[in-house]
């Protein structure tokens, strides 16, 4: 499984951005699909995740502003981000858990200016 994240960029505070993660490889059913981010000088943190046959989880600070979704037919994961804040700045990584294997995309940079 290979993951390719895209869609990052520079946006003003209050703006919106949608990033995506395209998965390729043999057919698979992920147990978890998620977005993580890492701000400069900080640890990587979970932003949003879809659990197979389970809940959708969000980081408290993004609840009500971010929405994670998937396109099953095309194996694409999305993160719609609204009302962006400067503290949302960071490199966003997609992550899939397939069986016991843990796959990460290369990251896409999101910069929110004040």
BELFEN-V133215 format. One record per backbone hydrogen bond with DSSP energy under -1.0 kcal/mol. NH is the residue of the N-H (numbers start at 1). CO is the residue of the C=O. E is the energy in kcal/mol with one decimal. If there is no record, write none. Layout:
[[NH;CO;E] [NH;CO;E]]
This chain:
[[2;24;-2.6] [4;22;-2.2] [6;20;-2.5] [11;111;-2.7] [13;113;-2.3] [14;84;-3.2] [15;12;-2.2] [17;81;-2.4] [19;79;-2.2] [20;6;-2.6] [21;77;-2.3] [22;4;-2.6] [23;75;-2.6] [24;2;-2.3] [31;97;-3.4] [32;97;-1.2] [33;50;-2.2] [34;95;-2.7] [35;48;-3.2] [36;93;-3.0] [37;45;-2.4] [38;91;-1.9] [42;39;-2.4] [45;37;-2.8] [47;35;-2.9] [48;35;-1.8] [49;57;-2.2] [50;33;-3.5] [51;55;-1.5] [52;31;-2.8] [54;51;-2.3] [57;49;-2.5] [59;47;-2.5] [62;59;-2.0] [65;62;-2.4] [66;62;-2.3] [67;80;-2.4] [69;78;-1.7] [71;76;-3.1] [76;71;-1.7] [77;21;-2.6] [78;69;-3.1] [79;19;-2.3] [80;67;-3.0] [81;17;-3.0] [82;65;-2.0] [84;15;-2.4] [88;85;-2.4] [89;86;-1.7] [90;110;-2.6] [91;38;-2.3] [92;108;-3.1] [93;36;-3.2] [95;34;-2.4] [96;103;-2.2] [97;32;-2.5] [98;101;-2.5] [101;98;-2.5] [103;96;-2.9] [105;94;-2.6] [108;92;-2.2] [110;90;-2.9] [111;9;-2.8] [113;11;-2.4]]
